Amino acid sequence: MISALLVRRVPIVFFLALAASVIGCVSTRPEVQTRPATAGVSTADAAAGAALYPAPLGHQWGYIDRSGAVVLAPRFDEAYPFVEGRARVRIRDRWGFANPSGETVIAPEYDAVYDFSGERARVMRYVGGAVQGNERYGFVDPTGAVVIEPTLAAAYDYADGRAPVLAEAHAPLFGLPVMRRLGLWLPRRSAWLLLDPAGHVRGTVSQLRVLRFAGRRAPFQAHGFLPGVGGPWGYVDLDGTVVVEPQFEGAFLFRECLARVVQDGHIGFIDSTGAFVIPPRFEAAGDFSGGLAAFRQGDRWGYVDRAGVIVIPLRFEAALDFAEGLAVVQERGLFGYVRPDGALAIPARFTYAGSFRNGLAFVREGQRAGYIDATGAYVWRQPE
């Protein structure tokens, strides 16, 4: 009698959580569907793409060169910079890739695409409609050949020769087909797989999520007490071995051998062993670039060096990472560029300012777009 009463008083959610955890523990590693790569990017394409810049030309996008001359006539509804000789482009509501001649060498057939990295680009298709959870990811080579079929529930770009992927994200409640039809899904404790460029599994990480690699380390979030609930963050190496135990409230990619982490609600920087180089004392911070990192205290931003010494005082409304020796900063609601010594290289006069890439930066004054050089002079400006 007493045991019966106890059973009736236990909340049903307890049994659901218990069932979910049991289901997750008995899953096997799913297969990843792969095909051989066809070819890589030619040296000529890589060099030609680095000299082109996407520009809004009328109602569509084309590409200009560094002098501001139009090289590729406008034919894309949206276009991005070339990376490894290929540029993400949108035609109507589908995405593909163009080569430096303007040809769509990878047909616009995907719902989303991402920049090439290590001669592989992540692509995404929706399965069953554009709803969160219906995304399926894969990878293509520079010719558009599918190397890893877009069947993955989650994936991050290649870096250091590895791509973290999740082949299966959910399982029907109790594993019964009727529960699948009713849409009763619970998170499965599936392992993340670390794939090499050929799609071979080089490591397995049994954690909630694994992010992209940088500096041969990838942040991961451990499972929490209940399935689908996140725990603390740590880092794994290229074969999935935990090299920094999960202990942080948040973790980011390594840049210049240091990584941002969150502890006690503040941001600090650790080295590859997990030891703090700069204790957690910032309310917000960016990554290190050019030996400096942006940080925020209160409503102002400045920059610190790798020893944590403030080298540019707190005076900006916003501040981004350095790129090619200049960083975007905001003053009085407008954007300009600062040098590592704290002097403004280009006064804040833009309503939008992008980071420098191959000598130029995309900016807007009002709604009018343009490209400037490191002196702030326009090399191309959108016709009025």
ZAMARGU-4260 file (C-alpha; in steps of 0.2 Angstrom, whole numbers, plus 5000, padded with zeros to 4 digits):
<rodrens>
0) 5000/5000/5000 | 5014/5012/5005 | 5024/5008/4989 | 5008/5011/4978 | 5005/5028/4986
5) 5023/5033/4983 | 5022/5028/4965 | 5007/5038/4962 | 5015/5053/4970 | 5031/5053/4959
10) 5029/5066/4945 | 5027/5058/4927 | 5041/5070/4921 | 5053/5059/4932 | 5049/5044/4922
15) 5050/5053/4906 | 5067/5060/4910 | 5073/5043/4916 | 5067/5035/4900 | 5075/5048/4889
20) 5092/5045/4898 | 5091/5026/4896 | 5086/5028/4878 | 5101/5039/4875 | 5113/5027/4882
25) 5109/5013/4871 | 5111/5022/4854 | 5124/5016/4842 | 5135/5027/4831 | 5126/5032/4815
30) 5134/5030/4798 | 5140/5045/4789 | 5136/5044/4770 | 5152/5049/4760 | 5158/5050/4742
35) 5176/5053/4735 | 5180/5072/4732 | 5182/5077/4714 | 5195/5091/4714 | 5202/5105/4724
40) 5203/5124/4720 | 5216/5129/4707 | 5229/5142/4713 | 5223/5154/4699 | 5205/5154/4706
45) 5211/5157/4724 | 5222/5172/4718 | 5209/5179/4707 | 5195/5178/4720 | 5206/5187/4733
50) 5206/5202/4721 | 5187/5203/4720 | 5175/5212/4731 | 5156/5210/4731 | 5146/5226/4727
55) 5128/5231/4725 | 5126/5237/4707 | 5108/5242/4705 | 5096/5229/4711 | 5108/5215/4711
60) 5126/5211/4716 | 5142/5209/4706 | 5160/5211/4709 | 5173/5225/4708 | 5192/5224/4708
65) 5203/5234/4720 | 5203/5249/4708 | 5184/5250/4709 | 5182/5244/4691 | 5167/5232/4689
70) 5174/5215/4684 | 5158/5204/4686 | 5142/5211/4680 | 5128/5211/4693 | 5118/5195/4692
75) 5116/5189/4710 | 5103/5193/4722 | 5116/5192/4736 | 5134/5189/4736 | 5149/5187/4748
80) 5168/5188/4747 | 5178/5174/4739 | 5186/5162/4751 | 5197/5149/4743 | 5192/5153/4726
85) 5173/5152/4728 | 5160/5164/4734 | 5143/5161/4741 | 5129/5168/4730 | 5111/5168/4731
90) 5099/5167/4716 | 5081/5170/4721 | 5079/5160/4736 | 5093/5147/4734 | 5111/5147/4737
95) 5126/5141/4728 | 5144/5146/4724 | 5152/5156/4710 | 5170/5156/4703 | 5180/5171/4699
100) 5174/5171/4681 | 5156/5173/4688 | 5150/5156/4684 | 5140/5147/4697 | 5151/5132/4697
105) 5140/5125/4712 | 5122/5126/4707 | 5111/5137/4718 | 5101/5122/4725 | 5103/5124/4744
110) 5094/5133/4758 | 5110/5139/4765 | 5129/5138/4761 | 5144/5143/4771 | 5162/5148/4766
115) 5174/5135/4760 | 5187/5130/4773 | 5200/5117/4769 | 5192/5114/4752 | 5176/5109/4760
120) 5160/5119/4761 | 5145/5116/4773 | 5128/5116/4764 | 5111/5114/4772 | 5094/5109/4766
125) 5078/5109/4775 | 5068/5092/4776 | 5050/5094/4778 | 5049/5113/4778 | 5059/5128/4785
130) 5057/5124/4803 | 5070/5124/4817 | 5076/5106/4819 | 5072/5102/4800 | 5090/5107/4794
135) 5101/5094/4787 | 5119/5097/4784 | 5133/5090/4772 | 5149/5095/4764 | 5154/5098/4745
140) 5171/5100/4737 | 5175/5115/4726 | 5167/5107/4710 | 5151/5105/4719 | 5153/5086/4721
145) 5145/5080/4737 | 5158/5073/4749 | 5147/5071/4764 | 5128/5069/4760 | 5117/5082/4768
150) 5109/5070/4781 | 5117/5077/4797 | 5107/5085/4811 | 5121/5097/4815 | 5138/5101/4808
155) 5152/5114/4810 | 5165/5120/4797 | 5181/5111/4794 | 5197/5118/4803 | 5213/5109/4807
160) 5207/5095/4796 | 5192/5091/4807 | 5173/5095/4806 | 5162/5091/4822 | 5145/5083/4816
165) 5130/5076/4824 | 5122/5063/4814 | 5106/5061/4824 | 5099/5074/4836 | 5083/5066/4842
170) 5074/5050/4846 | 5056/5046/4848 | 5049/5044/4865 | 5052/5026/4871 | 5058/5022/4854
175) 5040/5018/4848 | 5035/5022/4830 | 5018/5028/4836 | 5027/5041/4847 | 5036/5047/4831
180) 5020/5049/4822 | 5013/5059/4837 | 5029/5070/4836 | 5034/5066/4854 | 5053/5068/4853
185) 5066/5069/4866 | 5085/5074/4865 | 5096/5059/4862 | 5113/5058/4870 | 5121/5055/4853
190) 5140/5057/4851 | 5148/5070/4840 | 5159/5063/4827 | 5175/5072/4822 | 5177/5069/4803
195) 5192/5071/4792 | 5190/5079/4774 | 5186/5062/4767 | 5172/5060/4779 | 5181/5047/4790
200) 5178/5047/4808 | 5194/5052/4818 | 5186/5054/4835 | 5170/5053/4845 | 5165/5066/4858
205) 5150/5060/4869 | 5145/5078/4874 | 5130/5089/4871 | 5138/5099/4858 | 5155/5102/4850
210) 5160/5118/4841 | 5172/5122/4827 | 5191/5119/4830 | 5204/5132/4831 | 5222/5130/4837
215) 5219/5111/4837 | 5206/5114/4851 | 5187/5114/4850 | 5175/5120/4864 | 5162/5107/4870
220) 5147/5108/4882 | 5145/5093/4893 | 5128/5085/4896 | 5118/5092/4910 | 5108/5082/4923
225) 5093/5080/4911 | 5094/5076/4892 | 5096/5091/4881 | 5101/5102/4896 | 5118/5109/4895
230) 5132/5108/4908 | 5149/5117/4909 | 5161/5120/4895 | 5178/5113/4891 | 5189/5108/4876
235) 5194/5093/4866 | 5208/5090/4854 | 5208/5083/4836 | 5205/5065/4841 | 5191/5069/4854
240) 5201/5068/4870 | 5196/5080/4883 | 5211/5092/4886 | 5203/5105/4897 | 5189/5098/4909
245) 5172/5106/4908 | 5172/5120/4921 | 5167/5136/4912 | 5150/5144/4910 | 5155/5148/4892
250) 5169/5144/4880 | 5175/5151/4863 | 5188/5147/4850 | 5206/5149/4852 | 5214/5164/4843
255) 5232/5168/4844 | 5234/5154/4857 | 5221/5161/4869 | 5203/5158/4871 | 5189/5168/4879
260) 5179/5159/4893 | 5166/5164/4905 | 5167/5161/4924 | 5156/5169/4937 | 5148/5179/4924
265) 5164/5188/4918 | 5176/5184/4904 | 5194/5180/4905 | 5207/5171/4894 | 5215/5154/4895
270) 5230/5146/4887 | 5229/5128/4879 | 5230/5119/4895 | 5215/5129/4903 | 5226/5140/4914
275) 5220/5158/4916 | 5232/5170/4907 | 5220/5185/4910 | 5208/5182/4925 | 5189/5184/4922
280) 5186/5202/4925 | 5178/5209/4909 | 5159/5211/4906 | 5162/5207/4888 | 5176/5204/4876
285) 5182/5200/4859 | 5195/5188/4853 | 5214/5192/4852 | 5219/5199/4835 | 5236/5208/4831
290) 5240/5205/4850 | 5225/5215/4856 | 5207/5211/4862 | 5193/5222/4864 | 5184/5222/4881
295) 5169/5231/4889 | 5167/5238/4906 | 5150/5247/4909 | 5145/5256/4893 | 5163/5258/4886
300) 5175/5248/4876 | 5194/5248/4875 | 5208/5235/4871 | 5220/5225/4882 | 5236/5216/4877
305) 5240/5198/4880 | 5246/5202/4898 | 5229/5210/4902 | 5236/5227/4902 | 5225/5241/4895
310) 5233/5249/4880 | 5218/5258/4873 | 5207/5266/4886 | 5189/5263/4888 | 5181/5276/4877
315) 5172/5268/4863 | 5153/5264/4861 | 5158/5248/4852 | 5174/5239/4847 | 5178/5225/4835
320) 5193/5214/4832 | 5208/5220/4823 | 5210/5215/4805 | 5225/5221/4794 | 5231/5233/4808
325) 5214/5242/4810 | 5199/5239/4820 | 5181/5246/4819 | 5175/5257/4833 | 5160/5267/4837
330) 5159/5285/4843 | 5143/5296/4844 | 5133/5282/4835 | 5145/5282/4819 | 5159/5270/4815
335) 5177/5273/4811 | 5194/5264/4813 | 5207/5264/4826 | 5226/5259/4826 | 5234/5248/4839
340) 5241/5264/4847 | 5224/5270/4850 | 5224/5284/4837 | 5210/5285/4825 | 5216/5281/4808
345) 5199/5285/4800 | 5187/5296/4809 | 5170/5289/4814 | 5158/5295/4800 | 5150/5279/4793
350) 5133/5271/4797 | 5141/5254/4794 | 5159/5249/4793 | 5166/5231/4790 | 5183/5224/4794
355) 5197/5226/4781 | 5200/5212/4769 | 5214/5212/4756 | 5216/5230/4758 | 5198/5236/4757
360) 5183/5238/4769 | 5165/5239/4764 | 5156/5254/4772 | 5140/5264/4771 | 5137/5283/4773
365) 5118/5284/4776 | 5112/5271/4764 | 5125/5273/4751 | 5138/5259/4750 | 5156/5259/4745
370) 5174/5252/4748 | 5188/5262/4756 | 5206/5259/4758 | 5217/5260/4774 | 5218/5279/4772
375) 5199/5281/4772 | 5198/5286/4754 | 5185/5278/4743 | 5190/5267/4729 | 5172/5263/4724
380) 5156/5271/4729 | 5138/5266/4724 | 5130/5278/4712 | 5117/5289/4719
</rodrens>
